[in-house]
């Protein structure tokens, strides 16, 4: 694709600017109804925007200091899956408030015994009339304490091979039997929870796609997750963060040669990630499912983010050890928090080791790793 963005006289920019002139302080619902929250989604939820138009919209909104609603799981993972496989009724019910950030979503996938090997999940869903009764435990569930709904994987056919017999549900988070318990991490925040499901009754109309076809949809969700998690270089790596670190380095005065080399390497990695992100956007915007290439991007992005934060802490010296509350609870030394949180990103959304297997087997065509007896 052509990575050169259109100039100021481009009609696509003019359209966004005209809309912003009519809506100088747009509400989240107005942004959603205009298709600006997820412009690459099909109409009426988005604008059927190609990659260039999507980037133009993003750039114009940022210039106008207009911020999109905060609903990362909903916008990044639940929404695309509902667009691809949800019924018309499910899309009408869930997508408008999801896009507007009025209903926050979480992801009920990982379990204590099924993290990287997600297909080994044990949570059961048993049909009972027009409902399913769900029992099990999920863990590392981001935003569950705020969520109205969760995308849930549960086993509906225990006799089927483990990659089959799994069904994908929309799970209300405010019904009896859902117990959310925050997990405090080393950053001082509790952005994850463990969720216990005890005789939770979910209407059968909340099944997304076909019964026992949940693994296929889970792969679609996880591919979108890797696009989202690795955008910007593990949330912070490319562009502004690298430039900010260069500014900090300049304030330190002359740097040792090995420090200059590290900065150059981070800059190059950030540019590679920017281009990989544009390529991923082009795949999604063209209506194609994200492929195993997203695993490559996530591996590179997460490790890049760790190196970025390591160097920032080193350059800050003793001041790099200070911190405050955290991003969800007030001001913070962003480098200190990022240094701690960057460790989580090589695990969340698929561990680096497992994703290397994906790359080896699905992209490079290498033989599968032998099963351990």
JOSULCOR-V504009 format. One record per residue. N is the residue number from 1. RES is the residue in one letter. OMEGA is omega as a letter, one per 30 degrees, with the letter a starting at -180 (NA if undefined). Layout:
n->N res->RES omega->OMEGA
n->N res->RES omega->OMEGA
//
This chain:
n->1 res->X omega->l
n->2 res->X omega->a
n->3 res->X omega->l
n->4 res->X omega->a
n->5 res->X omega->a
n->6 res->X omega->a
n->7 res->X omega->a
n->8 res->X omega->a
n->9 res->X omega->a
n->10 res->X omega->a
n->11 res->X omega->l
n->12 res->X omega->l
n->13 res->X omega->a
n->14 res->X omega->a
n->15 res->X omega->l
n->16 res->X omega->a
n->17 res->X omega->l
n->18 res->X omega->l
n->19 res->X omega->l
n->20 res->X omega->l
n->21 res->X omega->l
n->22 res->X omega->a
n->23 res->X omega->a
n->24 res->X omega->l
n->25 res->X omega->a
n->26 res->X omega->l
n->27 res->X omega->l
n->28 res->X omega->l
n->29 res->X omega->l
n->30 res->X omega->l
n->31 res->X omega->a
n->32 res->X omega->a
n->33 res->X omega->l
n->34 res->X omega->l
n->35 res->X omega->a
n->36 res->X omega->l
n->37 res->X omega->l
n->38 res->X omega->a
n->39 res->X omega->a
n->40 res->X omega->l
n->41 res->X omega->l
n->42 res->X omega->l
n->43 res->X omega->g
n->44 res->X omega->a
n->45 res->X omega->l
n->46 res->X omega->a
n->47 res->X omega->a
n->48 res->X omega->a
n->49 res->X omega->l
n->50 res->X omega->a
n->51 res->X omega->a
n->52 res->X omega->l
n->53 res->X omega->l
n->54 res->X omega->a
n->55 res->X omega->l
n->56 res->X omega->l
n->57 res->X omega->a
n->58 res->X omega->a
n->59 res->X omega->a
n->60 res->X omega->l
n->61 res->X omega->l
n->62 res->X omega->l
n->63 res->X omega->a
n->64 res->X omega->a
n->65 res->X omega->l
n->66 res->X omega->a
n->67 res->X omega->a
n->68 res->X omega->l
n->69 res->X omega->l
n->70 res->X omega->l
n->71 res->X omega->a
n->72 res->X omega->a
n->73 res->X omega->l
n->74 res->X omega->a
n->75 res->X omega->a
n->76 res->X omega->a
n->77 res->X omega->a
n->78 res->X omega->a
n->79 res->X omega->l
n->80 res->X omega->l
n->81 res->X omega->l
n->82 res->X omega->l
n->83 res->X omega->a
n->84 res->X omega->a
n->85 res->X omega->a
n->86 res->X omega->l
n->87 res->X omega->l
n->88 res->X omega->l
n->89 res->X omega->l
n->90 res->X omega->a
n->91 res->X omega->l
n->92 res->X omega->a
n->93 res->X omega->a
n->94 res->X omega->a
n->95 res->X omega->a
n->96 res->X omega->l
n->97 res->X omega->l
n->98 res->X omega->a
n->99 res->X omega->a
n->100 res->X omega->a
n->101 res->X omega->a
n->102 res->X omega->l
n->103 res->X omega->a
n->104 res->X omega->a
n->105 res->X omega->l
n->106 res->X omega->a
n->107 res->X omega->a
n->108 res->X omega->a
n->109 res->X omega->a
n->110 res->X omega->l
n->111 res->X omega->l
n->112 res->X omega->l
n->113 res->X omega->a
n->114 res->X omega->l
n->115 res->X omega->l
n->116 res->X omega->l
n->117 res->X omega->a
n->118 res->X omega->a
n->119 res->X omega->l
n->120 res->X omega->a
n->121 res->X omega->a
n->122 res->X omega->l
n->123 res->X omega->a
n->124 res->X omega->l
n->125 res->X omega->a
n->126 res->X omega->a
n->127 res->X omega->l
n->128 res->X omega->a
n->129 res->X omega->l
n->130 res->X omega->a
n->131 res->X omega->l
n->132 res->X omega->l
n->133 res->X omega->a
n->134 res->X omega->l
n->135 res->X omega->l
n->136 res->X omega->a
n->137 res->X omega->l
n->138 res->X omega->a
n->139 res->X omega->a
n->140 res->X omega->a
n->141 res->X omega->a
n->142 res->X omega->l
n->143 res->X omega->a
n->144 res->X omega->a
n->145 res->X omega->l
n->146 res->X omega->a
n->147 res->X omega->l
n->148 res->X omega->a
n->149 res->X omega->l
n->150 res->X omega->l
n->151 res->X omega->a
n->152 res->X omega->l
n->153 res->X omega->l
n->154 res->X omega->a
n->155 res->X omega->l
n->156 res->X omega->l
n->157 res->X omega->a
n->158 res->X omega->a
n->159 res->X omega->a
n->160 res->X omega->l
n->161 res->X omega->a
n->162 res->X omega->l
n->163 res->X omega->l
n->164 res->X omega->l
n->165 res->X omega->l
n->166 res->X omega->a
n->167 res->X omega->a
n->168 res->X omega->a
n->169 res->X omega->l
n->170 res->X omega->a
n->171 res->X omega->l
n->172 res->X omega->a
n->173 res->X omega->a
n->174 res->X omega->a
n->175 res->X omega->l
n->176 res->X omega->l
n->177 res->X omega->l
n->178 res->X omega->a
n->179 res->X omega->a
n->180 res->X omega->a
n->181 res->X omega->a
n->182 res->X omega->l
n->183 res->X omega->l
n->184 res->X omega->a
n->185 res->X omega->a
n->186 res->X omega->l
n->187 res->X omega->a
n->188 res->X omega->l
n->189 res->X omega->l
n->190 res->X omega->a
n->191 res->X omega->l
n->192 res->X omega->l
n->193 res->X omega->l
n->194 res->X omega->a
n->195 res->X omega->l
n->196 res->X omega->a
n->197 res->X omega->a
n->198 res->X omega->a
n->199 res->X omega->l
n->200 res->X omega->a
n->201 res->X omega->a
n->202 res->X omega->l
n->203 res->X omega->l
n->204 res->X omega->l
n->205 res->X omega->l
n->206 res->X omega->l
n->207 res->X omega->l
n->208 res->X omega->a
n->209 res->X omega->a
n->210 res->X omega->l
n->211 res->X omega->l
n->212 res->X omega->l
n->213 res->X omega->a
n->214 res->X omega->a
n->215 res->X omega->l
n->216 res->X omega->l
n->217 res->X omega->l
n->218 res->X omega->l
n->219 res->X omega->l
n->220 res->X omega->l
n->221 res->X omega->a
n->222 res->X omega->l
n->223 res->X omega->l
n->224 res->X omega->l
n->225 res->X omega->a
n->226 res->X omega->l
n->227 res->X omega->a
n->228 res->X omega->a
n->229 res->X omega->a
n->230 res->X omega->l
n->231 res->X omega->l
n->232 res->X omega->l
n->233 res->X omega->l
n->234 res->X omega->l
n->235 res->X omega->a
n->236 res->X omega->a
n->237 res->X omega->a
n->238 res->X omega->l
n->239 res->X omega->a
n->240 res->X omega->a
n->241 res->X omega->l
n->242 res->X omega->l
n->243 res->X omega->l
n->244 res->X omega->l
n->245 res->X omega->l
n->246 res->X omega->l
n->247 res->X omega->l
n->248 res->X omega->a
n->249 res->X omega->l
n->250 res->X omega->l
n->251 res->X omega->a
n->252 res->X omega->a
n->253 res->X omega->a
n->254 res->X omega->a
n->255 res->X omega->l
n->256 res->X omega->a
n->257 res->X omega->a
n->258 res->X omega->l
n->259 res->X omega->l
n->260 res->X omega->l
n->261 res->X omega->l
n->262 res->X omega->l
n->263 res->X omega->l
n->264 res->X omega->l
n->265 res->X omega->l
n->266 res->X omega->l
n->267 res->X omega->a
n->268 res->X omega->l
n->269 res->X omega->l
n->270 res->X omega->l
n->271 res->X omega->l
n->272 res->X omega->l
n->273 res->X omega->l
n->274 res->X omega->a
n->275 res->X omega->l
n->276 res->X omega->l
n->277 res->X omega->l
n->278 res->X omega->l
n->279 res->X omega->l
n->280 res->X omega->l
n->281 res->X omega->a
n->282 res->X omega->l
n->283 res->X omega->a
n->284 res->X omega->a
n->285 res->X omega->l
n->286 res->X omega->l
n->287 res->X omega->l
n->288 res->X omega->l
n->289 res->X omega->l
n->290 res->X omega->a
n->291 res->X omega->a
n->292 res->X omega->l
n->293 res->X omega->l
n->294 res->X omega->l
n->295 res->X omega->l
n->296 res->X omega->a
n->297 res->X omega->a
n->298 res->X omega->l
n->299 res->X omega->a
n->300 res->X omega->a
n->301 res->X omega->a
n->302 res->X omega->a
n->303 res->X omega->l
n->304 res->X omega->l
n->305 res->X omega->l
n->306 res->X omega->l
n->307 res->X omega->l
n->308 res->X omega->a
n->309 res->X omega->l
n->310 res->X omega->a
n->311 res->X omega->l
n->312 res->X omega->l
n->313 res->X omega->l
n->314 res->X omega->a
n->315 res->X omega->a
n->316 res->X omega->l
n->317 res->X omega->a
n->318 res->X omega->l
n->319 res->X omega->l
n->320 res->X omega->l
n->321 res->X omega->a
n->322 res->X omega->l
n->323 res->X omega->l
n->324 res->X omega->a
n->325 res->X omega->a
n->326 res->X omega->a
n->327 res->X omega->a
n->328 res->X omega->a
n->329 res->X omega->l
n->330 res->X omega->a
n->331 res->X omega->a
n->332 res->X omega->l
n->333 res->X omega->a
n->334 res->X omega->a
n->335 res->X omega->l
n->336 res->X omega->l
n->337 res->X omega->l
n->338 res->X omega->l
n->339 res->X omega->l
n->340 res->X omega->a
n->341 res->X omega->a
n->342 res->X omega->l
n->343 res->X omega->a
n->344 res->X omega->a
n->345 res->X omega->l
n->346 res->X omega->l
n->347 res->X omega->a
n->348 res->X omega->l
n->349 res->X omega->a
n->350 res->X omega->a
n->351 res->X omega->l
n->352 res->X omega->a
n->353 res->X omega->l
n->354 res->X omega->a
n->355 res->X omega->l
n->356 res->X omega->l
n->357 res->X omega->l
n->358 res->X omega->a
n->359 res->X omega->a
n->360 res->X omega->a
n->361 res->X omega->a
n->362 res->X omega->l
n->363 res->X omega->a
n->364 res->X omega->l
n->365 res->X omega->l
n->366 res->X omega->l
n->367 res->X omega->a
n->368 res->X omega->l
n->369 res->X omega->a
n->370 res->X omega->l
n->371 res->X omega->l
n->372 res->X omega->a
n->373 res->X omega->NA
//
